[in-house]
Amino acid sequence: MARRGGMRAWGAAAALTSCLMVLVPGAGAGASTGRVEGTGNDGSTVPSPVCRPRTAPVASGPATLMSEQTIAGTGGRGLDITLYSPAMDGPEHVDVLLPRHYDGSGTTRYPVLYLLHGAGGSYQDWIDHGVEADIDYTSVADHVGPFITVMPDGGAWGFYSDWYGTDLQSGPGAQAPAWETFHIDELIPWIDAHFPVISSRSGRAIAGLSMGGFGAMSYAAQYPDLFAAAGSFSGVTDIDLDYPAGNEALSLLSAYFVHGLPDQCIWGDPLTQGVRWHGADPTYLAGNLAQTSLFVASGNGKPGPYDTPGTTSTETDGAVESLIYALNQGFTAALSADGIPYTGYFYGPGTHSWGYWLRDLAHFLPQMWGVFSAPDAASGRLPFDFSSVDTTFGIHGYTFAVDHTAEAFTYVRGVGANGFTAVGTGTLSVTTPPLYAAGQSYLVRAGSSRRTVRAGAGGQLSFSVDLGPPSPVQQTDFDGSDPNGYPDLHVSIAPVAAPA
């Protein structure tokens, strides 16, 4: 698993900024420069210059149904659902499309596709643009069977994340959105409880267009236990292109998509909160996608079969897609560097518009169904690699918790029954899946440390290892080159030999 750096060639950033100055009048005027790298213990110590950091944890709790109605023109298969979201502290909307001949009795369990919209759009976009017909057409093919499609709202510029904070322009009472918590912790459990879906990784996929392509790959990388397949259609799959200029340009792009001032507080300023940007970036997290079936599609921005050459919309959509193409080249290069297979559908001429995204979906669905048809292959496997900025995370039956206060990554590699390698700071607590003989003693070696741990009645081991002194500063190195931090710690697990 490569630990990629943020510094890359500046050529693409210059092109990105140049294009944004065309798309967003006056975009260059407000660009921030010369900011100092954040070195505080947390986001409030060295806050982003243009943001008011979140001051309280995101609320947690189950989503509850507020209303449900049938969507006109869908033959009774489309449902417009309103849920109360504790994370968002208000009503949030979801469209659900049921398959033809749907059996709601629970006798039949259906796989589910979470289908995400793009910037400036809403949960209604896919149905409004004919996804029902697109899915119906593909569903009669030999390679695709019935599944439930869930299309949640993600905000006009929400970027499928729990925001660092709010823009100073928003006023002191504004609440930072928590889209990630709503989708992952509230919506998925609610769908699992209220529809006859296969509520496991082997029956769950995610895909999206543009901003939704980012959401699909970011969620799949952060929560590989949840999704067996992920598709990106003209997705923003590399938010760290040409750090830091590319990150600043992405913030400026929000002014074009949401028709207002730039929203720069999703992950905070890229210089003071770089660790947050990396923590959501599909390209930096590419190593987490090794066991996910991936589909990546993009045009090159030139007019294609769904465009009218010479029109303003085609020129604008073409400029956006040419940038998207560059982001996807960076993303797929990272996948290739980690030896991770993917299906690349780079079809040449095509702009950032709906004709291509519906076609992308039709190409993705057979691959998705192939994964659903082989549930054993879709299960998580050992060994695995994983990177996370969270202080607690779980994957493939393992749970990890780290006690550092500064925001920083923890990297675990080659995780399996015989041990793993860890990189990070602080104390890492580990609970394994049931891989061991109940009651048997095991020797856990971590560097020069040794301890004996007895497997519990379920066959799990629980132990802690010292990764090094907890860092008092945010992580600022993302390529492993810092000689003073992030040494590899090799952890081995072996049964204690019985006395002769």
N, C-alpha and C positions, 0 to 999 in steps of 0.2 A: 504494500500500500504506500503510494507516494505521498509525502507531505509537501504539497506544492506551495511555492512562494507566490506572493501577490505581484511582485515587480515583473513586468513583461515589457515588450517593445512598445514604444509610445506612439507608433504610427497609427494603429487602429484607434487609439483614444483621440488622436487629432481628427481622424475621419469622423468618429462618433460625435465629438463636440461640434465639428463643422456642420454635420447634418442636422444636429439639434438646433443650431442657430438659424437654420432655414425653417425647420418645423415650428419652432417656438420663438416668435418675435421677441427680441430683447433678452434671449436666454443667456447670452454671454455676460450681460451686465451684472447679474446677481451671483455669478459663480464664486465660491469661496476659495481662497488660496492661502498658503502659508500657515496652515494650522499645525499645532504641535501634537505629536503622537500622545495618546492618552496613557497615563501611567498610574491611575488611581486604583484603589481597591475594588471599586465597583462603578457602575454607571453614574452615580451621583457625585463621585469625587472629582472626576474630570468630565463634566457633562458635555454633550455636543453643543457647539456654540449656538445653533439655531433651534434647539429643542428644549422642551421642558420634560425631564425624565419621568417615567412612571414612578410613583411614590409608594404604591401598595401592590401586593401580589394580585395576579389575575384571580378573580372569583372562580370558585369551582362548584359544581353541582350538576345534576342531571337536567337536560333540556326537557321542557314540557310542552305539550300540544296546546296551541291557542286557537287555531282554525285549520280547516281542510276543505278544499273545494275542487271540483273537476274542472279541468282546463278545456274550454270550448275548442272544438275541432280535432280533438284527439281520440274520439270514439270511446270516451270514458277511461282511457288508459293513462291520461296525464293528470296528475294531482298537484295542486298548488298548496303547499303546506307552510303554515306559519308556526314557528317554535319560539318559546321564550328561552333566551340564552342567558344564563348567569354570567358567563364570560363577557358577553357583549352588553349585558345589563339592559336588554330590550328584546323586541321581536326581531327574528331573522327568518328569511324566506328560503324555501327549498322547492324545486320542482322534482317530481318523481314520475318516471315513465315506466309503466308496467308492460311486460311482454304480451303479445297476443295469446289468447287462450290461457290467461293467467289463472292460476289456482291459488286462491288466498286461504285455503283451509289449513295449510301447513304441511300437507302430505308431500308436496313438492317443495324442495328447497332450491332457491335460485342463486346463482352467482350475481354479484353486483358490481357495476362500474360507476365510480365517482367521476363525473365529467365536469370540468371546471371552465369558467368563462374567462375572458380576457379583460385588459384594462379598459376603463370607460364603459364596461358592459354590466350585465346583471345575470342573476340566476335564470331569467327567462330567455336568454339569448339563443340557446341551443334549440329549444322548441320553436321559438319564433322564426328561426332560420331553417326549419325543416328537418331537424334531426330525427323526428319520428319516421318520416319517409325513408331517410337514409338508413336507419337501423332496421326498418322493416325490409328494405331491399336486400340488405346484407344478411338478415336473419333467415331468408329462404335459401341462401347459398348452402352448399354442402358442408362448409367448415365452421358455421356459427349457429349456436342454438339459443334458446331463450335466456335472457338475463334482465335484471332490474337496473335502470339507470337513475342515478341520484345526481341532481344538478343544484348545488348550494350557491347562495350568494357569497361573494368574496370581497365586496366593496369595489368601487370604481378604481381605486388604486391601493387596495388592501394588501396585495402581494402575499396572501396566504401565510401571514406571520402575526405573532403577538408583538405589537409595536414597542419600540424602545420608549417612546413618549409621544408628545404632541408638539406641533409647531408653535412657536411663540405667537404667531398670528392667530392661533385658535382661541386664545383666552385662557385664563387660569382654571376655569371649570370644565374644560374639555376632557373627555376620557380617551385614553389611548386604546385603539381597537385591539381585540384579542382573537383574530380570525383563526389562528392555529388551534387554540384551545377549543373554540366553538366546533371546528370541524373534526378534530381528532378525539377530544375527550367527551364531547356532547352529542354531536350529530351521528357519528358512527355507532355508538352504543344505542342511540334512539332508533336508528334504522334497524339494527340487529334485533331489537326488542319488539318492533312493531310491524315488521315485514318478514315473510318466510325466506330469509336469505341464508346463505352459507356464511356463518359468522366466524370465519377463519381466513387466514392468509391465502389459502388455496382457492378460495372463492371470491377474492376481492381484488379489483384492479382500479387504477386511477389514470386519468388522462386529461389534457386540457390544451387550450390554444393560447398563444402569446403569454400574458401574465399567468394564465392557467397552466401553460406548459411548464413554467417555473414551479408553480404550486405542485404539479404532479411529480416532478422529479425531486423537488426539495422534500416533500412529504415522504416519498418513497425512500429517499436516502436517510432521512432522520428516523423513520419508522419502518424499517424493512420487514418487521414482523407482521405488518398490517397488509401489505400489498405484494401480490405475486407478479404483477405486470404493471408497467407504467408507460404512457405514451405522451410525447410532446409534439404539438403541431405548431410550428413557428414559435417555439417557446423561448423565453428569456432564460436560457439555461446556464449562463455564465455572468453573474452579476459582478464579478471581480475583474472584468476585462480591463487591462491596463490600469491597475491600481496606481494612484487614487483618482486619476482624471476620469476614467471610465465610470467609476462609482458616482462621482459628482454629476456626470452627464446623465446617468440613469435617473437621478433625483430630478434633474431639470426636465426630463422627458415627461414627468408626471403633469407638468403644466399643460402640455399638449393634449394628453389623454383625458384629463379631468377638467380642462378649461378653467384653470385658475392659477394660483400661485403654486410653486413647486412644493410637493410633500417630501420632506427630507428626513423624517423621523421614524421611518419603518424600522431600521436597524441603527439609527443614530448617524452622526457624521462618520464617514469612512475612515478618517484619520484618528479620531478619538475613540471610536467604537469598532475598529476593524475586526475584532474577534466575533462580534455579532454578525457582521456581513459574511464572514467565512462560515459561521455556524449554520447559515441557511443556504449557502451557495452550492448548487448541485455539482459544479465543477470541482470545487475543493473537496466535497464529500463523495466524489465519484467512487472511491474505494468501497463505500458502503453499499453500492448497487450491484455487487458481484453476483448475488443470487436472485436478482430481479430480471424478468424478461423486459427488455427495453426497446422502444420504438421511437426514433427521432426523425422528424420531417421538417424540411424547410425549402423554400424556393430561393432563387438568387436575386430577386428584386426586379428582374427584367419582365416586361409584359408577357403574360402567358395566355392560355386559352380562356381564362375567366376575366380578362381585363379588356378595357377599351383604350388602346394606346393614344397618347396625346392629351388625355384628360388630367385635370388637376388631382383627382382622387387616385388615379393610377400612378402618377408621379410621386405623390406623398406615400401611398402604400408601398410603392417600390423602394423608396428610400428607407422606410422602416424595415422592410423585409431584408434589404441588403445588410443592414446592421444585425438583424436577427441571424442571418446566415453566418456572419462572423462569430457571433456568440456560440452557435451550434458547432462550428468548427473547433472552437476552444474546448467545448464540453466533450465532444467525441474524441478529441486528441487525448484528453485526460482519461477517458474510458480505455482507450487503446493502450495508453502508458501503463495502466493497471491490469492489462490483459482481460478486460471485461467485454464480453460480446454484446452487440446491439444490432438492431436492424436500422440501417440508415436509408431514409427515403428522401434523398436530395435530388429533386426532380427538375432542376434547372429553372427555366422561366416561370415566374410566379410571384405574386405580390402578397401583401399582408391583408388578405381578404377571405370572405366566407367560402367561396367556391373551392378553394384549396383546403380549407380546414375540414369541410365535409368529406372531401375526397381522402384526406389524411385519415379521418376516422374510419372510413370504409376499408382502408388498407390495414389499419391497426386491429380491427375487430377479429379477423381470423387468427392473428397471432395471440391475442388475448384468449380466444376460445381454446386454442391449443393448450394454453397453460391450465385453463379450467378443466380441460379434459384429462389432465395428468396430475391429479392432486398430490400424489406422492412426490413427484418431482418439484412441485410448488412449495413443499415444506422446507423450512429452514434447515440447513445442514452445517455440520462441523467439519473442519475448522472454519472460522470466519474472522474477518477484520472489521473494526468499527471505530469511528471517530465521533466525538460529541462534545459540545460545550455545556451540556446539561450536567448538573451535579448528581443526578440520578438518572439512570437509563437501563433499559432491559432489551435483550435481543436473544432470540433462539433459546429461551428458557433460563438465561443468565440474567442476574440483576447486579448492577454496579452502582456504587455511591462513592463520591469523593468529597472530602471535607474542606477543600480550599475555599477561601472567600473571594479571591480575585477571579475574574472571568477568564477562563482559559480552557483549551481543549484537553481532553483525556483520550489517548489513543490506545486501543488494545488490538493485538495482531496475533494471528495463528491460534485463536481461542479454541481449545478442545479439551478432551479428557485428561491429557498429559500436561496441560498447563497453557501458558500464553506469554506474550511479551507486552509490557505496559509502558507507556510514556506519559508523563504528566507531573503534577506536584501534589503534595499532601498525602493523606492516607486513603487508599482505595479499598473499600469493603466489597467483597464478592460473595454471592450465593450462586451456586451452580445448579443446573437441572439435575434430575435423578440419574446420574451416570455411575454411581459407586455402590459398593456393597454396604447395605445398612449395618451400622455398628462397627464397620471395619475402620481401622486407623490408617491415616495417610500422612506422609511427610510432605509438607509444603515448603519448598525452598524458594526464596526470593532474594537474589543476590547472595550476600553473606549470611542472611537470616534463615533460620530453620525453625519450624514448629510442627507439632503433630496435631492433626485435626481428625476427629471422629465423624464419620458420615452419619447423618440423622436417619430416623426410621424410614424416611422416604427416599434415601439414597443421595441426598444433597450434601454438599460441603459448604460451610460458611467460614470465611477467614478474612483477614485484612493484611495488606502489604503497604510498606512505606515507599512512596514514589520519590520522596525527597522533601525538603522543607517547603511548606506551603508558600507559594509566591505572593509577595505583597502587592504585585502590580499586575495589570492586565497583560495577557499574552500579546506580544508585538511581533514575534518571529513566527512565520508560518512555513518555513522551508527546512527546519531542522538544523540551521547553520549556527545557532547561538551556542558557543562553547561552554557557557555557564549554566545552561538549563536543559531540561528535557532529555536526560540520559535514558537509555533503554534499561528496563528492569526485566530480567528473565525469571519467570515463575514456573517451577516444575511441580508436578503432583505425582506421587508414586505410593503404592501401598507399603505399609510398614511390614517387613518380613516377620512372620510368626517365630517365636523362640524355638530353637531346635529341641 
